[in-house]
């Protein structure tokens, strides 16, 4: 992850869950069994250059395991 999330993630939505996640087998093998969901939301991030941008983020999360593998999908400003 070449950025830092600097505020709360807003407008959180579930994109996919369970077998609807293409990488579900890898997530279970790497992090453990859980009720996995692929999520998206919007937050301000600080890039490695120090620049702050509003971006759409995607990540995976499961209860008891937490949020994993944040990805910046696009800038919104």
Secondary structure, 3 states (H helix, E strand, C coil): CCEEECCCCEEEEEEEEHHHCCCHHHHHHHHCCCCCEEEEEEEEEEECCCCEEEEEEEEEEECCCEEEEEEEEEECC
